[in-house]
Amino acid sequence: MAFILNYKDYMMNRKNELTIYHLTGIGLMSAVICILGPITIPIGMVPIGFTGIGIYISLFLLGKKKTVSSVFIYLLTGMVGLPVFSGFTTGPGKLFGPTGGYLWGYLLSAYVCGLLLEREKKKNLSAKRKYFAYFMILFWGNLILYLTGSIWLSQVSQLTMGNAVKIGVLPFILPDLLKNIIAISLGTELKKRLRNVEM
């Protein structure tokens, strides 16, 4: 009887530890995204941002659900008034302005990429094939952002879809591919180091 009670106490403490661990991870990655979010390279109506790097790194470290939670906290942080959006902007006006579709698109992108990454990690692939698979998954994430951002931009700014794509997609394809490579390299390396620390 005493053994059962001790085991229950152990499992309860273990569950609390995991909860605290997960909450800490969500909070930490939300902070990282908030730090990267305002950093931009202005090239026009839609600047080159670094928010996506933080989100994609989070996917490798935390997985789908916790990364989506981190992105939601990031959006909420900007909505309530902290300058965490591109160019240190803030408020509902940014979320519902011309580039708001890219911000909302981060939620969908994080969910879809996280789902695909979870499936891919279960496969027994060589390192090169796995890297290529990760790269393609993040590219799907880019396509989701392009779609949501372009549709939103065309509606809010009353642009044709063709012009919205010219403004909000074409200039970003190459930079986004480079950012994907950075995110995969950092994300996978950090995950390995965290595993070594846990062991």
C-alpha positions in Angstrom: 0.0 0.0 0.0 2.8 2.4 0.9 4.6 1.6 -2.3 1.4 2.5 -4.3 1.1 5.8 -2.5 4.7 6.6 -3.0 4.4 5.8 -6.7 1.4 8.0 -7.0 3.3 10.9 -5.3 6.2 10.3 -7.6 4.0 10.4 -10.7 2.2 13.5 -9.5 5.5 15.3 -8.9 6.8 14.1 -12.3 3.6 15.5 -13.9 4.1 18.8 -12.2 7.8 18.9 -13.3 6.8 18.3 -16.9 4.1 20.9 -16.7 6.6 23.5 -15.4 9.1 22.4 -18.0 6.7 22.8 -20.8 5.4 26.2 -19.6 9.0 27.4 -19.2 9.7 26.3 -22.8 6.6 28.0 -24.1 7.5 31.2 -22.2 11.1 31.1 -23.4 10.3 30.6 -27.0 7.5 33.3 -26.9 10.2 35.7 -25.6 12.6 34.7 -28.4 9.9 35.3 -31.0 9.1 38.6 -29.4 12.7 39.6 -29.6 13.1 38.6 -33.2 9.7 40.0 -34.3 10.6 43.7 -34.4 13.9 43.1 -36.3 13.3 43.8 -39.9 14.9 44.9 -43.2 12.6 47.5 -44.7 12.2 46.9 -48.5 8.7 48.3 -49.0 5.2 47.8 -47.7 6.1 44.3 -46.4 9.6 44.2 -44.7 11.8 41.2 -44.4 11.3 39.9 -40.9 12.9 37.3 -38.6 9.8 36.1 -36.7 9.6 32.9 -38.7 13.1 31.8 -37.6 12.1 31.9 -34.0 8.8 30.0 -34.8 10.6 27.3 -36.8 13.3 26.8 -34.2 10.6 26.4 -31.6 9.0 23.6 -33.7 12.1 21.6 -33.4 12.5 22.2 -29.7 8.9 22.2 -28.4 6.8 20.6 -31.1 3.5 21.6 -32.6 1.1 22.4 -29.7 3.6 24.3 -27.6 4.9 26.3 -30.5 1.3 27.3 -31.5 0.8 28.4 -27.9 4.1 30.4 -28.1 2.9 32.1 -31.3 -0.5 32.9 -29.8 1.2 34.5 -26.8 3.4 36.5 -29.2 0.4 37.8 -31.0 -1.4 38.6 -27.8 1.6 40.4 -26.5 1.6 42.7 -29.5 -2.1 43.2 -29.4 -2.1 44.5 -25.8 0.5 47.1 -26.6 4.1 45.8 -26.4 6.2 46.6 -29.5 7.0 43.1 -30.7 5.7 43.3 -34.3 7.9 44.3 -37.3 9.6 47.7 -36.9 8.7 47.8 -33.1 5.0 48.4 -33.9 2.2 47.2 -31.8 -1.6 47.1 -31.3 -4.7 45.7 -33.0 -4.0 48.1 -36.0 -1.0 46.0 -36.9 -2.9 42.7 -36.6 -5.7 44.0 -38.8 -3.7 46.2 -41.1 -2.2 45.4 -44.5 0.4 42.9 -43.2 -1.9 41.3 -40.6 -2.4 38.2 -42.8 1.2 37.3 -42.3 0.9 37.6 -38.5 -2.2 35.4 -38.4 -0.7 33.1 -40.9 2.0 32.2 -38.4 -0.5 30.3 -36.3 -1.6 28.1 -39.3 2.0 27.8 -40.5 3.2 26.6 -37.1 0.4 24.1 -36.8 0.8 22.6 -40.3 4.6 22.5 -40.1 4.5 21.0 -36.7 2.2 18.3 -37.8 4.4 17.4 -40.8 7.5 17.5 -38.7 6.0 15.1 -36.1 5.2 12.6 -38.9 8.6 13.0 -40.5 10.6 12.4 -37.3 9.0 9.0 -37.0 10.5 7.9 -40.3 13.8 6.1 -40.5 15.6 8.4 -43.0 19.2 9.2 -43.6 20.5 12.5 -42.4 20.5 14.1 -45.8 17.0 12.9 -46.7 15.8 14.1 -43.3 17.3 17.5 -43.8 15.7 17.8 -47.2 12.4 16.7 -45.7 12.6 19.4 -43.0 13.5 22.0 -45.7 10.5 21.2 -47.7 8.2 21.2 -44.7 9.4 24.7 -43.8 8.9 25.8 -47.4 5.3 24.6 -47.1 5.1 26.9 -44.1 6.4 29.8 -46.3 3.7 29.0 -48.8 1.0 29.2 -46.2 2.3 32.7 -45.1 2.5 33.8 -48.7 -1.1 32.7 -49.3 -2.6 34.2 -46.1 -0.5 37.4 -46.4 -1.3 38.0 -50.1 -5.0 37.5 -49.8 -5.2 39.7 -46.7 -2.9 42.4 -48.3 -5.0 42.5 -51.5 -8.2 42.9 -49.5 -7.1 45.5 -47.0 -5.0 47.5 -49.5 -7.4 47.0 -52.4 -4.7 45.6 -54.6 -5.1 42.9 -57.3 -3.8 39.5 -56.2 -1.0 39.8 -58.8 0.2 43.1 -57.3 -0.1 41.6 -53.7 2.1 38.7 -54.8 4.6 41.1 -56.3 4.8 43.1 -53.1 4.4 40.4 -50.5 5.8 37.2 -52.0 8.4 37.6 -54.8 11.0 39.7 -52.9 10.9 37.2 -50.0 11.4 33.8 -51.6 15.2 33.7 -51.5 15.5 35.3 -48.0 12.9 32.9 -46.7 14.8 29.9 -48.1 18.0 31.1 -46.4 16.1 31.6 -43.1 14.8 28.1 -43.4 18.3 26.7 -43.6 19.3 28.8 -40.5 16.2 27.6 -38.6 16.8 23.9 -39.4 20.5 24.1 -38.5 19.9 25.9 -35.2 16.8 23.9 -34.3 18.3 20.5 -34.8 21.5 21.4 -33.1 19.8 22.9 -30.1 17.6 19.8 -29.8 20.6 17.5 -29.8 22.2 19.6 -27.0 19.1 19.6 -25.0 18.8 15.8 -25.2 22.4 15.5 -24.0 21.6 17.8 -21.0 18.5 15.7 -20.2 20.6 12.5 -20.3 
